[in-house]
Amino acid sequence: MSNPPAHMSPEEFRRHGHAAVDWVASYLERLETFPVLSRAAPGDLRAALPAAAPERGEPFDVILADVERLILPGITHWQSPNFFAYFSGNASPPAVLAELVSAGLGVQGMLWATSPACTELETHVLDWLAGALGLPAAFTSRGAGGGVIQDTASSATLCALLAARDRTTDGAATERGTPAGLVAYASAQAHSSVPKAAGIAGLGRAHLRSVDVDGTYAMRPEALDEAIRADRAAGRAPCFAVATVGTTSSTAMDPVRAVGEVCRRHGVWLHVDAALAGSAALCPEFRHFQDGLELADSYCVNPHKWMLTNFDCDAFYVADRAALLRALSILPEYLRNQATEAGAVIDYRDWQIPLGRRFRALKLWFVMRSYGLEGLRRHIRHHVDLARQFAEWVRADARFEIVAPVPLSLVCFRLRGADEPNERLLAAINATGEAYLTHTRLDGRFVLRLAVGATFTAARHVEAAWRRIRACVTEAAS
Ligand SMILES: Cc1ncc(COP(=O)(O)O)c(C=O)c1O
């Protein structure tokens, strides 16, 4: 008989667990001391690692010490209060601890029966969240639809497209393959996950129409209407449209109601991608950005962007769960069980692409209970205030221009004039290690983005970033 490996005893686990939590707490205390953008060169970490895995197990404290020694230099500090790049990836202490509990339980929530609490907590917190965001009743488990946690907004968009494809073809696409002629629509500013989904779902990226935007970078519903009519006239089958509430480049707001009316008229599935900006709907004063959601077939928001819940956690809602299930459910013999057969339970494996799923609802549950809705709203409002303050400073400095509306927490700005000084400015700011910003292009011009969103960002960090930006301009000019 062979012997099992040496596992940690519960006592050793407790000791090492305390050390790991202590390390994370100390990391959070030291966050501001690191250059935000990692200074590692390609290959640095791999050169420091042994070529092969160790034959004999190593002590836990040696492994943890190597996190500090080897891993930290290659980390870009997403949790730094001076992180203003991309969109944030919020982590918060309660979410981190929930992640630990989830890993400790180590359950597979593919079926209700494989861990009833995993499924029921998910259904329940997503109903809580729908209520907190003011979503239409159809998106809750009490209506015809419901919510499910996906890993990412990209997966949510793909699942929505698969359901739309199935609805348009009455199941033929899922059973026999995607027929030619299906067409999808999104604004020219939509996220890259939309063309990616069109490719994966078999429509082909060339059959995603890039719909024209207005001066605020929001989709023009009339342009959507024209594009759908043109495709119909040419014998194609319009199937799916994405409206974005808060685009990645500039948080532009597609007009959901007007887009929804066009989609309803043409029987096109409307998916609303509110990956970042959806969290703002926690605050009633920001809900108008997604007015018209009752016309949407599906909707997603990423608590892992702006709701203090560490990656990964995307809340995906459908108004009619039957359409999603028809596209994604498949029941092999080895998963048959009484609860499923009785039809009395939700099996979330039918709501997503993989079979297996982890217990992500714990994170949202811990976060919503720890902060309360009141705390979550303060988080959003504070960041919006900080971004507005930053925008005012930029506006008051004649060397700069603001190049897109600032509806929430992202400011798109640039030095007036050519691109090159802006590219140099961005590189200079990031080289200081004191702040990290990224860029986009709007109307072909290079634009700097300052996205307020890190969990611990406060007024002093935004003030320091603005001081640093101005100093970099002055240094570059001298
Ligand atoms: C509007 C929008 N949609 C989708 C995504 C993709 O998010 P995820 O990484 O969850 O797929 C992003 C990411 O920034 C986004 O801004």
The ligand as an SDF file (V2000), in Angstrom:
LIG
                    3D

 16 16  0  0  0  0  0  0  0  0999 V2000
  -17.5380   48.0440  -20.5660 C   0  0  0  0  0  0  0  0  0  0  0  0
  -16.7170   46.8160  -20.3000 C   0  0  0  0  0  0  0  0  0  0  0  0
  -17.1800   45.6150  -20.6640 N   0  0  0  0  0  0  0  0  0  0  0  0
  -16.4730   44.4880  -20.4600 C   0  0  0  0  0  0  0  0  0  0  0  0
  -15.2490   44.5300  -19.8520 C   0  0  0  0  0  0  0  0  0  0  0  0
  -14.4940   43.2480  -19.6570 C   0  0  0  0  0  0  0  0  0  0  0  0
  -14.5310   42.8940  -18.3090 O   0  0  0  0  0  0  0  0  0  0  0  0
  -14.0990   41.4360  -17.8420 P   0  0  0  0  0  0  0  0  0  0  0  0
  -12.6530   41.5030  -17.5570 O   0  0  0  0  0  0  0  0  0  0  0  0
  -14.9380   41.1980  -16.6210 O   0  0  0  0  0  0  0  0  0  0  0  0
  -14.4200   40.4920  -18.9410 O   0  0  0  0  0  0  0  0  0  0  0  0
  -14.7110   45.7510  -19.4530 C   0  0  0  0  0  0  0  0  0  0  0  0
  -13.3850   45.8330  -18.8200 C   0  0  0  0  0  0  0  0  0  0  0  0
  -12.8740   46.8580  -18.4900 O   0  0  0  0  0  0  0  0  0  0  0  0
  -15.4690   46.9220  -19.6810 C   0  0  0  0  0  0  0  0  0  0  0  0
  -15.0030   48.1180  -19.3150 O   0  0  0  0  0  0  0  0  0  0  0  0
  1  2  1  0
  2  3  1  0
  2 15  2  0
  3  4  2  0
  4  5  1  0
  5  6  1  0
  5 12  2  0
  6  7  1  0
  7  8  1  0
  8  9  2  0
  8 10  1  0
  8 11  1  0
 12 13  1  0
 12 15  1  0
 13 14  2  0
 15 16  1  0
M  END
$$$$
